[in-house]
Each structure stands twice: as C-alpha cells, then as structure tokens.
Amino acid sequence: MDILWTLIIGFVAGLIAKFIVPGRNEPSGFSLTTVLGIVGAFVATYLGQALGWYRAGEAAGLLGAVVGAIILLVIWGFATRGRSV
C-alpha cells in the first residue's frame, strides 16, 4: 500500500512541480510529468529517511514529494540547457 500511495502522491506532485517551475526545457507530456513526480516522491522519501525526517518504511508526504520533483526539474533544466527538447 505504501508504494501505491507514493505513486499517487508522486503523480500529483509532478503536476504541482511543473506549475511551480515553468521552463522551456522541462519534460512535457502526461507520462513524463507522472514519472517526474513519482521519482521525486521516491527521492524525497529516500532523502527524508537518510536525514532522519521519516522513519524506515514511512513515505514522504505531498510537500516532500513536490520538493523532490522540483529538485529533479531544476536538475533536468541544467542538464538540457542549450538543447532544444
């Protein structure tokens, strides 16, 4: 159930992050937005557990997932700077 919850939260977080961090080189499309949010949720969960913010087995909430997705969007923007996607 934890993974399903992370997937749902990740999807919503991806949508929110795309609206917060607009950009020309951002990933576009429904599937990439979903993947971005889900990976962001997993990144936030991993970092939160590593830093002691979450217990083992506890997933990041919506705010943490949005922050993780924003971090990934910024990295994506730096990685694709100068390229037209």
PyMOL Python script that loads the backbone (N, CA, C, O; Angstrom):
from pymol import cmd

cmd.read_pdbstr("""\
ATOM      1  N   MET A   1       0.817  -1.197   0.000  1.00  0.00           N
ATOM      2  CA  MET A   1       0.000   0.000   0.000  1.00  0.00           C
ATOM      3  C   MET A   1       0.860   1.261   0.000  1.00  0.00           C
ATOM      4  O   MET A   1       0.463   2.291  -0.546  1.00  0.00           O
ATOM      5  N   ASP A   2       2.055   1.175   0.622  1.00  0.00           N
ATOM      6  CA  ASP A   2       2.931   2.340   0.669  1.00  0.00           C
ATOM      7  C   ASP A   2       3.391   2.756  -0.721  1.00  0.00           C
ATOM      8  O   ASP A   2       3.461   3.948  -1.020  1.00  0.00           O
ATOM      9  N   ILE A   3       3.704   1.785  -1.571  1.00  0.00           N
ATOM     10  CA  ILE A   3       4.158   2.121  -2.918  1.00  0.00           C
ATOM     11  C   ILE A   3       3.019   2.730  -3.722  1.00  0.00           C
ATOM     12  O   ILE A   3       3.240   3.673  -4.481  1.00  0.00           O
ATOM     13  N   LEU A   4       1.812   2.213  -3.572  1.00  0.00           N
ATOM     14  CA  LEU A   4       0.658   2.784  -4.284  1.00  0.00           C
ATOM     15  C   LEU A   4       0.431   4.229  -3.839  1.00  0.00           C
ATOM     16  O   LEU A   4       0.164   5.099  -4.667  1.00  0.00           O
ATOM     17  N   TRP A   5       0.533   4.481  -2.561  1.00  0.00           N
ATOM     18  CA  TRP A   5       0.362   5.837  -2.041  1.00  0.00           C
ATOM     19  C   TRP A   5       1.453   6.761  -2.587  1.00  0.00           C
ATOM     20  O   TRP A   5       1.172   7.905  -2.944  1.00  0.00           O
ATOM     21  N   THR A   6       2.700   6.271  -2.654  1.00  0.00           N
ATOM     22  CA  THR A   6       3.796   7.060  -3.201  1.00  0.00           C
ATOM     23  C   THR A   6       3.556   7.375  -4.675  1.00  0.00           C
ATOM     24  O   THR A   6       3.865   8.478  -5.125  1.00  0.00           O
ATOM     25  N   LEU A   7       3.012   6.430  -5.428  1.00  0.00           N
ATOM     26  CA  LEU A   7       2.705   6.658  -6.839  1.00  0.00           C
ATOM     27  C   LEU A   7       1.634   7.737  -7.015  1.00  0.00           C
ATOM     28  O   LEU A   7       1.757   8.605  -7.879  1.00  0.00           O
ATOM     29  N   ILE A   8       0.601   7.679  -6.204  1.00  0.00           N
ATOM     30  CA  ILE A   8      -0.476   8.671  -6.306  1.00  0.00           C
ATOM     31  C   ILE A   8       0.026  10.054  -5.908  1.00  0.00           C
ATOM     32  O   ILE A   8      -0.214  11.037  -6.609  1.00  0.00           O
ATOM     33  N   ILE A   9       0.717  10.120  -4.786  1.00  0.00           N
ATOM     34  CA  ILE A   9       1.275  11.395  -4.333  1.00  0.00           C
ATOM     35  C   ILE A   9       2.288  11.918  -5.348  1.00  0.00           C
ATOM     36  O   ILE A   9       2.339  13.120  -5.608  1.00  0.00           O
ATOM     37  N   GLY A  10       3.086  11.030  -5.919  1.00  0.00           N
ATOM     38  CA  GLY A  10       4.077  11.427  -6.910  1.00  0.00           C
ATOM     39  C   GLY A  10       3.450  12.022  -8.152  1.00  0.00           C
ATOM     40  O   GLY A  10       3.966  12.994  -8.705  1.00  0.00           O
ATOM     41  N   PHE A  11       2.351  11.455  -8.595  1.00  0.00           N
ATOM     42  CA  PHE A  11       1.661  11.992  -9.762  1.00  0.00           C
ATOM     43  C   PHE A  11       1.186  13.417  -9.505  1.00  0.00           C
ATOM     44  O   PHE A  11       1.405  14.308 -10.326  1.00  0.00           O
ATOM     45  N   VAL A  12       0.546  13.624  -8.384  1.00  0.00           N
ATOM     46  CA  VAL A  12       0.052  14.957  -8.031  1.00  0.00           C
ATOM     47  C   VAL A  12       1.222  15.920  -7.843  1.00  0.00           C
ATOM     48  O   VAL A  12       1.148  17.079  -8.251  1.00  0.00           O
ATOM     49  N   ALA A  13       2.296  15.442  -7.230  1.00  0.00           N
ATOM     50  CA  ALA A  13       3.471  16.285  -7.014  1.00  0.00           C
ATOM     51  C   ALA A  13       4.102  16.704  -8.338  1.00  0.00           C
ATOM     52  O   ALA A  13       4.570  17.835  -8.464  1.00  0.00           O
ATOM     53  N   GLY A  14       4.122  15.820  -9.318  1.00  0.00           N
ATOM     54  CA  GLY A  14       4.668  16.162 -10.628  1.00  0.00           C
ATOM     55  C   GLY A  14       3.882  17.271 -11.297  1.00  0.00           C
ATOM     56  O   GLY A  14       4.459  18.175 -11.902  1.00  0.00           O
ATOM     57  N   LEU A  15       2.567  17.200 -11.186  1.00  0.00           N
ATOM     58  CA  LEU A  15       1.726  18.253 -11.757  1.00  0.00           C
ATOM     59  C   LEU A  15       1.974  19.595 -11.071  1.00  0.00           C
ATOM     60  O   LEU A  15       2.096  20.627 -11.731  1.00  0.00           O
ATOM     61  N   ILE A  16       2.046  19.569  -9.748  1.00  0.00           N
ATOM     62  CA  ILE A  16       2.269  20.806  -8.994  1.00  0.00           C
ATOM     63  C   ILE A  16       3.650  21.380  -9.316  1.00  0.00           C
ATOM     64  O   ILE A  16       3.789  22.588  -9.506  1.00  0.00           O
ATOM     65  N   ALA A  17       4.672  20.520  -9.380  1.00  0.00           N
ATOM     66  CA  ALA A  17       6.035  20.991  -9.643  1.00  0.00           C
ATOM     67  C   ALA A  17       6.152  21.629 -11.022  1.00  0.00           C
ATOM     68  O   ALA A  17       6.877  22.610 -11.184  1.00  0.00           O
ATOM     69  N   LYS A  18       5.447  21.087 -12.023  1.00  0.00           N
ATOM     70  CA  LYS A  18       5.510  21.684 -13.353  1.00  0.00           C
ATOM     71  C   LYS A  18       4.901  23.072 -13.376  1.00  0.00           C
ATOM     72  O   LYS A  18       5.338  23.924 -14.150  1.00  0.00           O
ATOM     73  N   PHE A  19       3.895  23.315 -12.538  1.00  0.00           N
ATOM     74  CA  PHE A  19       3.299  24.648 -12.472  1.00  0.00           C
ATOM     75  C   PHE A  19       4.165  25.615 -11.679  1.00  0.00           C
ATOM     76  O   PHE A  19       4.159  26.815 -11.952  1.00  0.00           O
ATOM     77  N   ILE A  20       4.915  25.107 -10.694  1.00  0.00           N
ATOM     78  CA  ILE A  20       5.765  25.961  -9.881  1.00  0.00           C
ATOM     79  C   ILE A  20       7.032  26.350 -10.634  1.00  0.00           C
ATOM     80  O   ILE A  20       7.466  27.499 -10.556  1.00  0.00           O
ATOM     81  N   VAL A  21       7.627  25.414 -11.359  1.00  0.00           N
ATOM     82  CA  VAL A  21       8.888  25.644 -12.067  1.00  0.00           C
ATOM     83  C   VAL A  21       8.646  25.549 -13.571  1.00  0.00           C
ATOM     84  O   VAL A  21       8.901  24.511 -14.181  1.00  0.00           O
ATOM     85  N   PRO A  22       8.155  26.631 -14.164  1.00  0.00           N
ATOM     86  CA  PRO A  22       7.963  26.588 -15.614  1.00  0.00           C
ATOM     87  C   PRO A  22       9.306  26.737 -16.312  1.00  0.00           C
ATOM     88  O   PRO A  22      10.255  27.293 -15.759  1.00  0.00           O
ATOM     89  N   GLY A  23       9.365  26.242 -17.505  1.00  0.00           N
ATOM     90  CA  GLY A  23      10.608  26.365 -18.253  1.00  0.00           C
ATOM     91  C   GLY A  23      10.461  25.834 -19.659  1.00  0.00           C
ATOM     92  O   GLY A  23       9.565  25.045 -19.961  1.00  0.00           O
ATOM     93  N   ARG A  24      11.357  26.283 -20.506  1.00  0.00           N
ATOM     94  CA  ARG A  24      11.307  25.875 -21.901  1.00  0.00           C
ATOM     95  C   ARG A  24      11.805  24.447 -22.070  1.00  0.00           C
ATOM     96  O   ARG A  24      11.310  23.725 -22.936  1.00  0.00           O
ATOM     97  N   ASN A  25      12.770  24.025 -21.266  1.00  0.00           N
ATOM     98  CA  ASN A  25      13.370  22.703 -21.419  1.00  0.00           C
ATOM     99  C   ASN A  25      12.803  21.670 -20.451  1.00  0.00           C
ATOM    100  O   ASN A  25      13.430  20.637 -20.217  1.00  0.00           O
ATOM    101  N   GLU A  26      11.648  21.928 -19.897  1.00  0.00           N
ATOM    102  CA  GLU A  26      11.086  20.969 -18.962  1.00  0.00           C
ATOM    103  C   GLU A  26      10.479  19.794 -19.726  1.00  0.00           C
ATOM    104  O   GLU A  26      10.064  19.941 -20.875  1.00  0.00           O
ATOM    105  N   PRO A  27      10.430  18.624 -19.079  1.00  0.00           N
ATOM    106  CA  PRO A  27       9.798  17.489 -19.741  1.00  0.00           C
ATOM    107  C   PRO A  27       8.315  17.772 -19.945  1.00  0.00           C
ATOM    108  O   PRO A  27       7.654  18.354 -19.085  1.00  0.00           O
ATOM    109  N   SER A  28       7.815  17.358 -21.076  1.00  0.00           N
ATOM    110  CA  SER A  28       6.406  17.639 -21.352  1.00  0.00           C
ATOM    111  C   SER A  28       5.665  16.325 -21.559  1.00  0.00           C
ATOM    112  O   SER A  28       6.268  15.281 -21.807  1.00  0.00           O
ATOM    113  N   GLY A  29       4.392  16.400 -21.454  1.00  0.00           N
ATOM    114  CA  GLY A  29       3.565  15.223 -21.652  1.00  0.00           C
ATOM    115  C   GLY A  29       3.130  14.611 -20.349  1.00  0.00           C
ATOM    116  O   GLY A  29       3.767  14.778 -19.309  1.00  0.00           O
ATOM    117  N   PHE A  30       2.037  13.903 -20.430  1.00  0.00           N
ATOM    118  CA  PHE A  30       1.434  13.284 -19.260  1.00  0.00           C
ATOM    119  C   PHE A  30       2.357  12.244 -18.636  1.00  0.00           C
ATOM    120  O   PHE A  30       2.521  12.214 -17.416  1.00  0.00           O
ATOM    121  N   SER A  31       2.957  11.394 -19.456  1.00  0.00           N
ATOM    122  CA  SER A  31       3.764  10.307 -18.910  1.00  0.00           C
ATOM    123  C   SER A  31       5.043  10.825 -18.253  1.00  0.00           C
ATOM    124  O   SER A  31       5.431  10.341 -17.190  1.00  0.00           O
ATOM    125  N   LEU A  32       5.702  11.806 -18.879  1.00  0.00           N
ATOM    126  CA  LEU A  32       6.922  12.346 -18.269  1.00  0.00           C
ATOM    127  C   LEU A  32       6.626  13.120 -16.990  1.00  0.00           C
ATOM    128  O   LEU A  32       7.418  13.085 -16.048  1.00  0.00           O
ATOM    129  N   THR A  33       5.500  13.813 -16.949  1.00  0.00           N
ATOM    130  CA  THR A  33       5.097  14.509 -15.726  1.00  0.00           C
ATOM    131  C   THR A  33       4.849  13.507 -14.607  1.00  0.00           C
ATOM    132  O   THR A  33       5.245  13.729 -13.463  1.00  0.00           O
ATOM    133  N   THR A  34       4.193  12.411 -14.944  1.00  0.00           N
ATOM    134  CA  THR A  34       3.924  11.370 -13.957  1.00  0.00           C
ATOM    135  C   THR A  34       5.222  10.754 -13.451  1.00  0.00           C
ATOM    136  O   THR A  34       5.404  10.586 -12.245  1.00  0.00           O
ATOM    137  N   VAL A  35       6.118  10.421 -14.363  1.00  0.00           N
ATOM    138  CA  VAL A  35       7.398   9.825 -13.974  1.00  0.00           C
ATOM    139  C   VAL A  35       8.206  10.795 -13.118  1.00  0.00           C
ATOM    140  O   VAL A  35       8.811  10.394 -12.123  1.00  0.00           O
ATOM    141  N   LEU A  36       8.216  12.062 -13.501  1.00  0.00           N
ATOM    142  CA  LEU A  36       8.931  13.079 -12.735  1.00  0.00           C
ATOM    143  C   LEU A  36       8.424  13.141 -11.295  1.00  0.00           C
ATOM    144  O   LEU A  36       9.215  13.147 -10.352  1.00  0.00           O
ATOM    145  N   GLY A  37       7.132  13.185 -11.135  1.00  0.00           N
ATOM    146  CA  GLY A  37       6.557  13.256  -9.790  1.00  0.00           C
ATOM    147  C   GLY A  37       6.806  12.004  -8.974  1.00  0.00           C
ATOM    148  O   GLY A  37       7.092  12.083  -7.779  1.00  0.00           O
ATOM    149  N   ILE A  38       6.698  10.846  -9.612  1.00  0.00           N
ATOM    150  CA  ILE A  38       6.913   9.587  -8.896  1.00  0.00           C
ATOM    151  C   ILE A  38       8.370   9.465  -8.464  1.00  0.00           C
ATOM    152  O   ILE A  38       8.653   9.092  -7.326  1.00  0.00           O
ATOM    153  N   VAL A  39       9.283   9.776  -9.361  1.00  0.00           N
ATOM    154  CA  VAL A  39      10.705   9.730  -8.996  1.00  0.00           C
ATOM    155  C   VAL A  39      10.995  10.772  -7.920  1.00  0.00           C
ATOM    156  O   VAL A  39      11.768  10.512  -6.998  1.00  0.00           O
ATOM    157  N   GLY A  40      10.383  11.943  -8.030  1.00  0.00           N
ATOM    158  CA  GLY A  40      10.545  12.962  -6.997  1.00  0.00           C
ATOM    159  C   GLY A  40      10.049  12.491  -5.640  1.00  0.00           C
ATOM    160  O   GLY A  40      10.662  12.784  -4.614  1.00  0.00           O
ATOM    161  N   ALA A  41       8.946  11.767  -5.634  1.00  0.00           N
ATOM    162  CA  ALA A  41       8.423  11.235  -4.374  1.00  0.00           C
ATOM    163  C   ALA A  41       9.374  10.203  -3.782  1.00  0.00           C
ATOM    164  O   ALA A  41       9.594  10.185  -2.571  1.00  0.00           O
ATOM    165  N   PHE A  42       9.938   9.347  -4.625  1.00  0.00           N
ATOM    166  CA  PHE A  42      10.891   8.365  -4.123  1.00  0.00           C
ATOM    167  C   PHE A  42      12.181   9.031  -3.650  1.00  0.00           C
ATOM    168  O   PHE A  42      12.759   8.616  -2.645  1.00  0.00           O
ATOM    169  N   VAL A  43      12.639  10.067  -4.370  1.00  0.00           N
ATOM    170  CA  VAL A  43      13.830  10.810  -3.946  1.00  0.00           C
ATOM    171  C   VAL A  43      13.577  11.473  -2.589  1.00  0.00           C
ATOM    172  O   VAL A  43      14.423  11.412  -1.698  1.00  0.00           O
ATOM    173  N   ALA A  44      12.419  12.102  -2.438  1.00  0.00           N
ATOM    174  CA  ALA A  44      12.091  12.762  -1.173  1.00  0.00           C
ATOM    175  C   ALA A  44      11.989  11.746  -0.038  1.00  0.00           C
ATOM    176  O   ALA A  44      12.422  12.022   1.081  1.00  0.00           O
ATOM    177  N   THR A  45      11.422  10.577  -0.320  1.00  0.00           N
ATOM    178  CA  THR A  45      11.321   9.541   0.705  1.00  0.00           C
ATOM    179  C   THR A  45      12.700   9.059   1.123  1.00  0.00           C
ATOM    180  O   THR A  45      12.984   8.929   2.313  1.00  0.00           O
ATOM    181  N   TYR A  46      13.566   8.792   0.135  1.00  0.00           N
ATOM    182  CA  TYR A  46      14.913   8.318   0.435  1.00  0.00           C
ATOM    183  C   TYR A  46      15.713   9.362   1.213  1.00  0.00           C
ATOM    184  O   TYR A  46      16.336   9.042   2.225  1.00  0.00           O
ATOM    185  N   LEU A  47      15.697  10.612   0.740  1.00  0.00           N
ATOM    186  CA  LEU A  47      16.445  11.662   1.432  1.00  0.00           C
ATOM    187  C   LEU A  47      15.887  11.908   2.833  1.00  0.00           C
ATOM    188  O   LEU A  47      16.646  12.113   3.780  1.00  0.00           O
ATOM    189  N   GLY A  48      14.577  11.887   2.960  1.00  0.00           N
ATOM    190  CA  GLY A  48      13.965  12.087   4.269  1.00  0.00           C
ATOM    191  C   GLY A  48      14.334  10.998   5.258  1.00  0.00           C
ATOM    192  O   GLY A  48      14.571  11.278   6.433  1.00  0.00           O
ATOM    193  N   GLN A  49      14.385   9.750   4.787  1.00  0.00           N
ATOM    194  CA  GLN A  49      14.796   8.653   5.662  1.00  0.00           C
ATOM    195  C   GLN A  49      16.273   8.747   5.991  1.00  0.00           C
ATOM    196  O   GLN A  49      16.674   8.454   7.118  1.00  0.00           O
ATOM    197  N   ALA A  50      17.101   9.156   5.016  1.00  0.00           N
ATOM    198  CA  ALA A  50      18.538   9.274   5.252  1.00  0.00           C
ATOM    199  C   ALA A  50      18.852  10.399   6.244  1.00  0.00           C
ATOM    200  O   ALA A  50      19.791  10.291   7.032  1.00  0.00           O
ATOM    201  N   LEU A  51      18.071  11.469   6.200  1.00  0.00           N
ATOM    202  CA  LEU A  51      18.293  12.602   7.096  1.00  0.00           C
ATOM    203  C   LEU A  51      17.567  12.460   8.432  1.00  0.00           C
ATOM    204  O   LEU A  51      17.721  13.299   9.319  1.00  0.00           O
ATOM    205  N   GLY A  52      16.780  11.403   8.573  1.00  0.00           N
ATOM    206  CA  GLY A  52      16.086  11.153   9.823  1.00  0.00           C
ATOM    207  C   GLY A  52      14.750  11.866   9.959  1.00  0.00           C
ATOM    208  O   GLY A  52      14.185  11.913  11.051  1.00  0.00           O
ATOM    209  N   TRP A  53      14.241  12.417   8.872  1.00  0.00           N
ATOM    210  CA  TRP A  53      12.948  13.098   8.924  1.00  0.00           C
ATOM    211  C   TRP A  53      11.792  12.108   8.911  1.00  0.00           C
ATOM    212  O   TRP A  53      10.726  12.379   9.464  1.00  0.00           O
ATOM    213  N   TYR A  54      12.007  10.959   8.278  1.00  0.00           N
ATOM    214  CA  TYR A  54      10.987   9.910   8.210  1.00  0.00           C
ATOM    215  C   TYR A  54      11.571   8.632   8.788  1.00  0.00           C
ATOM    216  O   TYR A  54      12.774   8.388   8.698  1.00  0.00           O
ATOM    217  N   ARG A  55      10.702   7.817   9.385  1.00  0.00           N
ATOM    218  CA  ARG A  55      11.119   6.514   9.881  1.00  0.00           C
ATOM    219  C   ARG A  55      11.244   5.556   8.706  1.00  0.00           C
ATOM    220  O   ARG A  55      10.750   5.833   7.613  1.00  0.00           O
ATOM    221  N   ALA A  56      11.901   4.437   8.935  1.00  0.00           N
ATOM    222  CA  ALA A  56      12.022   3.413   7.898  1.00  0.00           C
ATOM    223  C   ALA A  56      10.629   2.916   7.526  1.00  0.00           C
ATOM    224  O   ALA A  56       9.829   2.593   8.404  1.00  0.00           O
ATOM    225  N   GLY A  57      10.343   2.855   6.257  1.00  0.00           N
ATOM    226  CA  GLY A  57       9.036   2.421   5.780  1.00  0.00           C
ATOM    227  C   GLY A  57       8.015   3.539   5.669  1.00  0.00           C
ATOM    228  O   GLY A  57       6.917   3.320   5.157  1.00  0.00           O
ATOM    229  N   GLU A  58       8.352   4.729   6.136  1.00  0.00           N
ATOM    230  CA  GLU A  58       7.437   5.864   6.068  1.00  0.00           C
ATOM    231  C   GLU A  58       7.727   6.652   4.798  1.00  0.00           C
ATOM    232  O   GLU A  58       8.879   6.986   4.520  1.00  0.00           O
ATOM    233  N   ALA A  59       6.694   6.948   4.033  1.00  0.00           N
ATOM    234  CA  ALA A  59       6.860   7.664   2.767  1.00  0.00           C
ATOM    235  C   ALA A  59       6.753   9.169   2.983  1.00  0.00           C
ATOM    236  O   ALA A  59       6.184   9.639   3.968  1.00  0.00           O
ATOM    237  N   ALA A  60       7.314   9.902   2.041  1.00  0.00           N
ATOM    238  CA  ALA A  60       7.214  11.358   2.087  1.00  0.00           C
ATOM    239  C   ALA A  60       5.784  11.782   1.802  1.00  0.00           C
ATOM    240  O   ALA A  60       5.058  11.098   1.081  1.00  0.00           O
ATOM    241  N   GLY A  61       5.389  12.887   2.357  1.00  0.00           N
ATOM    242  CA  GLY A  61       4.067  13.434   2.088  1.00  0.00           C
ATOM    243  C   GLY A  61       4.067  14.239   0.803  1.00  0.00           C
ATOM    244  O   GLY A  61       5.044  14.246   0.055  1.00  0.00           O
ATOM    245  N   LEU A  62       2.970  14.909   0.562  1.00  0.00           N
ATOM    246  CA  LEU A  62       2.817  15.673  -0.674  1.00  0.00           C
ATOM    247  C   LEU A  62       3.857  16.780  -0.765  1.00  0.00           C
ATOM    248  O   LEU A  62       4.447  16.980  -1.827  1.00  0.00           O
ATOM    249  N   LEU A  63       4.091  17.495   0.310  1.00  0.00           N
ATOM    250  CA  LEU A  63       5.062  18.589   0.290  1.00  0.00           C
ATOM    251  C   LEU A  63       6.466  18.075  -0.014  1.00  0.00           C
ATOM    252  O   LEU A  63       7.180  18.672  -0.820  1.00  0.00           O
ATOM    253  N   GLY A  64       6.864  16.994   0.611  1.00  0.00           N
ATOM    254  CA  GLY A  64       8.179  16.417   0.344  1.00  0.00           C
ATOM    255  C   GLY A  64       8.308  15.935  -1.083  1.00  0.00           C
ATOM    256  O   GLY A  64       9.358  16.098  -1.704  1.00  0.00           O
ATOM    257  N   ALA A  65       7.245  15.340  -1.612  1.00  0.00           N
ATOM    258  CA  ALA A  65       7.268  14.860  -2.995  1.00  0.00           C
ATOM    259  C   ALA A  65       7.349  16.022  -3.978  1.00  0.00           C
ATOM    260  O   ALA A  65       8.035  15.922  -4.995  1.00  0.00           O
ATOM    261  N   VAL A  66       6.663  17.116  -3.691  1.00  0.00           N
ATOM    262  CA  VAL A  66       6.737  18.294  -4.559  1.00  0.00           C
ATOM    263  C   VAL A  66       8.158  18.851  -4.542  1.00  0.00           C
ATOM    264  O   VAL A  66       8.691  19.211  -5.592  1.00  0.00           O
ATOM    265  N   VAL A  67       8.774  18.925  -3.373  1.00  0.00           N
ATOM    266  CA  VAL A  67      10.147  19.407  -3.280  1.00  0.00           C
ATOM    267  C   VAL A  67      11.087  18.491  -4.061  1.00  0.00           C
ATOM    268  O   VAL A  67      11.971  18.971  -4.770  1.00  0.00           O
ATOM    269  N   GLY A  68      10.905  17.181  -3.936  1.00  0.00           N
ATOM    270  CA  GLY A  68      11.722  16.235  -4.697  1.00  0.00           C
ATOM    271  C   GLY A  68      11.538  16.407  -6.194  1.00  0.00           C
ATOM    272  O   GLY A  68      12.513  16.354  -6.943  1.00  0.00           O
ATOM    273  N   ALA A  69      10.303  16.613  -6.644  1.00  0.00           N
ATOM    274  CA  ALA A  69      10.037  16.816  -8.068  1.00  0.00           C
ATOM    275  C   ALA A  69      10.625  18.136  -8.552  1.00  0.00           C
ATOM    276  O   ALA A  69      11.120  18.212  -9.676  1.00  0.00           O
ATOM    277  N   ILE A  70      10.578  19.175  -7.724  1.00  0.00           N
ATOM    278  CA  ILE A  70      11.172  20.460  -8.101  1.00  0.00           C
ATOM    279  C   ILE A  70      12.687  20.314  -8.237  1.00  0.00           C
ATOM    280  O   ILE A  70      13.281  20.860  -9.166  1.00  0.00           O
ATOM    281  N   ILE A  71      13.306  19.587  -7.325  1.00  0.00           N
ATOM    282  CA  ILE A  71      14.742  19.349  -7.419  1.00  0.00           C
ATOM    283  C   ILE A  71      15.072  18.650  -8.733  1.00  0.00           C
ATOM    284  O   ILE A  71      16.033  19.019  -9.408  1.00  0.00           O
ATOM    285  N   LEU A  72      14.285  17.646  -9.096  1.00  0.00           N
ATOM    286  CA  LEU A  72      14.517  16.944 -10.358  1.00  0.00           C
ATOM    287  C   LEU A  72      14.284  17.847 -11.565  1.00  0.00           C
ATOM    288  O   LEU A  72      15.007  17.746 -12.557  1.00  0.00           O
ATOM    289  N   LEU A  73      13.291  18.722 -11.498  1.00  0.00           N
ATOM    290  CA  LEU A  73      13.053  19.660 -12.602  1.00  0.00           C
ATOM    291  C   LEU A  73      14.225  20.624 -12.780  1.00  0.00           C
ATOM    292  O   LEU A  73      14.620  20.919 -13.908  1.00  0.00           O
ATOM    293  N   VAL A  74      14.772  21.106 -11.690  1.00  0.00           N
ATOM    294  CA  VAL A  74      15.910  22.015 -11.770  1.00  0.00           C
ATOM    295  C   VAL A  74      17.119  21.285 -12.358  1.00  0.00           C
ATOM    296  O   VAL A  74      17.824  21.839 -13.202  1.00  0.00           O
ATOM    297  N   ILE A  75      17.362  20.059 -11.924  1.00  0.00           N
ATOM    298  CA  ILE A  75      18.458  19.268 -12.477  1.00  0.00           C
ATOM    299  C   ILE A  75      18.228  19.021 -13.965  1.00  0.00           C
ATOM    300  O   ILE A  75      19.161  19.118 -14.763  1.00  0.00           O
ATOM    301  N   TRP A  76      16.992  18.703 -14.339  1.00  0.00           N
ATOM    302  CA  TRP A  76      16.648  18.491 -15.750  1.00  0.00           C
ATOM    303  C   TRP A  76      16.931  19.762 -16.556  1.00  0.00           C
ATOM    304  O   TRP A  76      17.466  19.686 -17.662  1.00  0.00           O
ATOM    305  N   GLY A  77      16.578  20.915 -16.014  1.00  0.00           N
ATOM    306  CA  GLY A  77      16.811  22.177 -16.696  1.00  0.00           C
ATOM    307  C   GLY A  77      18.285  22.457 -16.920  1.00  0.00           C
ATOM    308  O   GLY A  77      18.670  22.934 -17.987  1.00  0.00           O
ATOM    309  N   PHE A  78      19.124  22.163 -15.914  1.00  0.00           N
ATOM    310  CA  PHE A  78      20.561  22.355 -16.067  1.00  0.00           C
ATOM    311  C   PHE A  78      21.148  21.357 -17.066  1.00  0.00           C
ATOM    312  O   PHE A  78      22.032  21.704 -17.849  1.00  0.00           O
ATOM    313  N   ALA A  79      20.657  20.126 -17.035  1.00  0.00           N
ATOM    314  CA  ALA A  79      21.189  19.085 -17.914  1.00  0.00           C
ATOM    315  C   ALA A  79      20.829  19.335 -19.370  1.00  0.00           C
ATOM    316  O   ALA A  79      21.596  18.973 -20.262  1.00  0.00           O
ATOM    317  N   THR A  80      19.681  19.945 -19.630  1.00  0.00           N
ATOM    318  CA  THR A  80      19.243  20.143 -21.007  1.00  0.00           C
ATOM    319  C   THR A  80      19.408  21.585 -21.457  1.00  0.00           C
ATOM    320  O   THR A  80      18.879  21.964 -22.502  1.00  0.00           O
ATOM    321  N   ARG A  81      20.124  22.391 -20.700  1.00  0.00           N
ATOM    322  CA  ARG A  81      20.345  23.790 -21.087  1.00  0.00           C
ATOM    323  C   ARG A  81      21.122  23.838 -22.400  1.00  0.00           C
ATOM    324  O   ARG A  81      22.125  23.141 -22.559  1.00  0.00           O
ATOM    325  N   GLY A  82      20.670  24.640 -23.314  1.00  0.00           N
ATOM    326  CA  GLY A  82      21.328  24.771 -24.598  1.00  0.00           C
ATOM    327  C   GLY A  82      20.807  23.817 -25.648  1.00  0.00           C
ATOM    328  O   GLY A  82      21.092  23.985 -26.834  1.00  0.00           O
ATOM    329  N   ARG A  83      20.051  22.823 -25.235  1.00  0.00           N
ATOM    330  CA  ARG A  83      19.441  21.883 -26.175  1.00  0.00           C
ATOM    331  C   ARG A  83      17.976  22.225 -26.328  1.00  0.00           C
ATOM    332  O   ARG A  83      17.324  22.632 -25.367  1.00  0.00           O
ATOM    333  N   SER A  84      17.471  22.067 -27.498  1.00  0.00           N
ATOM    334  CA  SER A  84      16.032  22.248 -27.674  1.00  0.00           C
ATOM    335  C   SER A  84      15.377  20.889 -27.624  1.00  0.00           C
ATOM    336  O   SER A  84      15.714  19.992 -28.397  1.00  0.00           O
ATOM    337  N   VAL A  85      14.435  20.746 -26.703  1.00  0.00           N
ATOM    338  CA  VAL A  85      13.784  19.450 -26.483  1.00  0.00           C
ATOM    339  C   VAL A  85      12.504  19.386 -27.239  1.00  0.00           C
ATOM    340  O   VAL A  85      11.804  18.374 -27.183  1.00  0.00           O
TER     341      VAL A  85
END
""", "prot")
cmd.dss("prot")
cmd.show_as("cartoon", "prot")
cmd.util.cbc("prot")
cmd.orient("prot")
